[in-house]
């Protein structure tokens, strides 16, 4: 009779939220095998044995192995979680950052099946040649080189068949597991795991739609049209659909191989960082997955970018916030850094601002310690400070964490492959220019006018709103909504008392019904009606359960 409402709520949603029970069983078994069984322990699904967690504890390496085994949805979730120090401990963030999106090649027959379904069975008539061996394979798609009838060299990015169904089933399972995690660890409500999963769901479903990726690619190409530093592959719209993306083939080498190929790394570094900082600071629309595999160096030291399934966006205000953080970093102004982090954070509870200031000093000393500015890694510094702020209940919004993750990726790429270039120095002109624009007299006048208009609008509304408030108060129409937020343990105790009351009512009701049934005409040989015996058995069972709960919970 023990009922815990959150668990009942989540279990009741299994049939409607999880369509693929076989996939659920696979996920559960993998989680248990890698020490994550607490997320599915006690789960009962019709047709499957009850899942019981083992006693072994998970580690970052075991968690990474579990995500790799579970496939693309979970791998990408791990990559996203690696940028969320407010959700995971440091060692898990570092381990999840190593996850790579790779997979074995698909048979050519299955690739051709997708192409036939998307482009029609006669698509080969417009293709002069098609290489059977893929250029690259990943968990979502694989890439084949081809030559069109007009002589253009292209690549076909072909989505793996059946992937949409698997990912949607995985997303339902992840939502269910998020609810289970909150039940097991109520403190997780502060980081809103279900909300984070909704953002992740929107991101990965966008990656499944290659038409969205094509729009991202074309938009970024438009920003750099005519720029000799960057090449973005042109999209071939006639051969592109939701599951097939046809684009210009860029011939170059990965940036990790550019030095051995004889490229001028000073020029390569300046162009790569310049392009990335232009995206981050000027356009607010940036490649969010610029790892070395997605960055090519073309003849003439031109940078080529690939894979635009994951992009980030920053509003003008968000760009200003980031610029001010970087400007404060350059001046060693920890107070401004703490204040900016406090202002942009989502507060899940009362925040100790003084502690955030102390954390800012400690993190700055840890990452900088009075050395030259070029020795400061901005990405790790910001993520470390975000982690400290999260402990105080100040969670950094996802858009900002994606920006800082992109910044970390670029910094890591530059420091590892381009020692000739100082990433901080490369960012300085952008920071200084945006600060000058922010302090421009015309810009300040525009901001002042905006705030004046906003204030005047509020002042115009104030008399009417105040009058309406007083009328509602005089007419006794003013209502206050009060919501009771109970402690989980207190709520659990209330549930136990309600369960005991229900059992007692059932016992009394069954006893009364059985007594009334004694006057029934039908009776057993002993003279007692069968229906009376049944009611008395129910009453005895419910009464015993009630007594047991009272004794077990000490009343």
Secondary structure, 3 states (H helix, E strand, C coil): CCCCHHHHHHHHCHHHHCCCHHHHHHHHHHHHHCCCHHHCCCCCCCCCCCCCCCCCCCCHHHHHHHHHHHCHHHHHHHHHHCCCCCCCCHHHHHHHCCCCCCCCCCCHHHHHHHHHHHHCCCHHHHEEEECCCCCEECCCEEEEEEEECCCCEEEEEEECCCHHHHHHHHHHHHHHHHHHHHHHCHHHHHHCHHHHHHHHHHHHHHHHCHHHHHHHHHHHHHHCCCCCCEEECCECHHHCCCCEEEEECCCEEEHHHCCCCCCCHHHHHHHHHHHHHHHHHHHCEEECCCCHHHEEEECCCEEEECCCCCEEECCHHHHHHHHHHHHHHHHCCHHHHHHHHHHHCEECCCCCHHHHHHHHHHHHHHHCCCCCHHHCCHHHHHHHHHHHHHHCCEECCHHHHHHHHHHHHHHHHHHHHCCCCCHHHHHHHHHHHHHHHHCCHHHHHHHHHHHHHHHHHHHHHHHHHHHHHHHHHHCCCCCCCCCCCCCHHHHHHHHHHHHHHHHHHHHHHHHHHHHHHHHCCCCCCCCCCHHHHHHHHHHHHHHHHHHHHHHHCCC
